Amino acid sequence: MSEHDAQERTERPTAKRLEEARKKGQVPRSVDLGAAAVTLAAAGALAMFGKGAAAGLMGMLTEGLRVDAGDLVYDDVMLRHLDEAAGRALQAVMPLFAATMVAALASPALIGGWNFSSEALSFKFERLDPVSGIGRMFSVRSMVELAKSLAKFMLIAGIAVWVIRSQAGEVHALADQPVGPAILQSGAIALKALLSMAAGLGLIAAIDGPFQLWRHNQELRMSMQEIREEMKESEGSPETRSRIRGLQQTMARRRMLKDVPKADVVVTNPTHYAVALRYDEKQDFAPVVLAKGSDETAARIREIARENGVPMVSAPPLARALFRYVDIGRQIPHTLFVAVAQVLTYVWQLKVARRQGVAPPPPPPIDPAVEQTAAARGA
């Protein structure tokens, strides 16, 4: 990555970029965190199972150095004793091995999680290029890693020197002690050394873990152009998205027009807007907007209403208010209850007049301020 490209990559990586990097095996990893976890697990296992391990090792030494005279006539006696001693030693230290193994497997989950990538295992010829290899050796990143390694070495070496000096008397005294107490004392010395090293490694891991997360995020940062290209690949070109939106709108319009025959009334502007309403006392708390549209869509709603005998009422203020402030499939707000009730009452009166063969009643006088009221109250 050139310096110019690094300056342009100012945006956080997208979820897709992170997933692609994970498939390639690019996940944040902290070696120091794993080392600290393994050392701490070893110290904990030694504290919990140290006495049992010491007893097992002492028994191994006792049995291993005791050979009956009758067994010496057999050629395989020493091999058999060695096999038994190895088995007892493995059994004694098995809790320590198990604890460190679990810590080694669990520590990656703390940062980056477990990840298996076959792509990361694939052979790449560019890795054999000596020129690029020399460049990586003397890169800024390599220099930073070298400085970190030297600093970690000095810290751990300092801890080791302190532990050796503080325990020098106890180490010298081991030669004068019987085997059993000497083994127990050795375990205590090892436990103190492990705890001291775990503290030092934990301090390093507390710094290295967040740093590795930050560096991983920095390496995957994207430019605005890369984000736009990714969106284009994921969602298609603007032309394709526009075509998809057009198809979705057409399908929604067809579904909406299929509901017009179910309406009880169509409120019109009379030509610019048309809104189909349904009111079923058994299932609706308030009238519901089944369809609405302007211009060509309004003309199609009126045509379907005429074909299916749905009454149409011209009420321009109410039609504009319903079109602007009520979504399809929603019940009308309380601010429009009175006006819609007038329209539904008028439709009922029309039906009664037709059955009785009398003159139809005059259209209801809709308050012209109903549109402003609906807008002011956020209908």
C-alpha angles and dihedrals in degrees: 000000000000123000090249092053091048090054091051094049097084101136127090115253116265124237090256092052091050092049092049090049090050091053088054091052094254103141129138112267132180115197089187091057090054092047091050092048093049093047093047091047090051091050092049093048091048091052092049102037101020096106092049091048091049091051090049093050091047090051089049091053092046095049093039094057094045112085122167116231091234091059093058092077090067120085095216098048096104092044090050092049090048091051092050092047092050090051093051092046092050091049091050096052097035093101089055092049092047093050094049091045092052091048092049091052096042100045095075088061090065093066123021096353127235115317135173117193122181088190091062089056094052119110116254121191093206089069088068093057105116093200094057090041092056089046091055091048092058099034124121090252092054091049091051091049090049091052090049092050092050091049091049091047092052092049095048091042090052091051090048092051091049092050093048093048094045092048098038093107093050092048092052091047091058090078092062096048129088117258096259099051090039091057092048091048090049089054091052091051091048091049092054091048092049093048091050092049091045090054091052094045090046090056090050092047091050087060100035097048097061089039092056091049091050093047092048090052091047093051091053098044114130138214122236089251091056091050091050091049091049091051089048091053093045099043102022130242121318089255091054093047090049091051091049091050089050092052091047091051091048092051092047090049091052092050089048094051091051088064095054094088088058092059124108094210141000115219112208138190076215099255110358100052137031128181124185115212132193126193122184113174091205098056107014125075088192136001115291129219107236098175140355137176147151134236109340094013090048090051090051091050090052091048093052090046091054092047091052099039096248110158117244123208124191108223108146100186092047093044092052092047093049092046095049103038109029123067124217111274093022128116117244116261121251090254089071098042096100096047094046091046089055091052094047091047089051090051090051090050090051091054092049092048092051093050091049094042095235131133115285117251120251118268115270118264103246114203107248089216093065091093094052091046092053092048094047093051095044096245 
